[in-house]
């Protein structure tokens, strides 16, 4: 099991048998973090793209990078 998601899996399994069976059927979470990005950059990117089109997120991120550097 991917350690960061173990607590979430345990919580969902404890809700009821339907959740537990669904997790068994789907399998463990395979999401991984991108280690080349530090947590602050990941947060900024998440905020920039939240509820926006990719084009709008790109424009916002470009402005931030131009203003603050990479």
C-alpha positions in Angstrom: 0.0 0.0 0.0 1.1 3.5 -0.8 1.8 4.7 2.8 0.3 8.3 2.4 -3.0 6.8 1.4 -3.2 4.0 4.1 -5.1 6.2 6.6 -7.6 7.2 3.9 -8.1 3.6 2.9 -8.6 2.5 6.5 -11.2 5.3 7.0 -13.2 4.4 3.9 -13.1 0.7 4.7 -14.5 1.4 8.1 -17.6 3.2 6.7 -19.2 0.0 5.6 -18.8 -3.3 3.7 -19.7 -1.6 0.3 -16.7 0.7 0.6 -14.5 -2.1 1.6 -15.6 -4.3 -1.3 -15.2 -1.4 -3.7 -11.6 -0.9 -2.6 -10.9 -4.6 -2.9 -12.3 -4.5 -6.5 -10.5 -1.3 -7.6 -7.2 -2.0 -5.8 -4.8 0.2 -3.9 -4.3 3.9 -4.8 -1.4 4.2 -7.2 -1.1 8.0 -7.2 2.4 9.2 -6.7 3.8 12.6 -6.0 6.2 14.3 -8.5 9.3 14.5 -6.4 10.9 17.1 -8.8 8.4 19.6 -7.4 8.6 20.9 -3.9 5.4 21.1 -1.9 5.1 24.9 -2.3 5.3 24.7 -6.1 2.7 21.9 -6.1 0.4 24.1 -3.9 0.8 27.1 -6.2 0.1 25.0 -9.3 -3.0 23.5 -7.6 -4.4 26.9 -6.8 -3.6 28.3 -10.2 -5.5 25.5 -12.0 -8.4 25.2 -9.6 -11.7 25.5 -11.3 -10.0 27.0 -14.4 -9.4 26.0 -17.9 -5.9 24.8 -18.7 -5.4 27.9 -20.8 -6.3 30.2 -17.9 -4.2 28.3 -15.5 -1.2 28.5 -17.9 -1.7 32.3 -18.2 -1.8 32.7 -14.4 1.2 30.5 -13.8 3.2 32.3 -16.5 2.5 35.7 -14.8 3.6 34.3 -11.5 6.8 32.9 -12.9 7.6 36.1 -14.8 7.0 38.1 -11.6 8.7 35.9 -9.0 11.0 33.8 -11.1 11.1 30.1 -11.4 
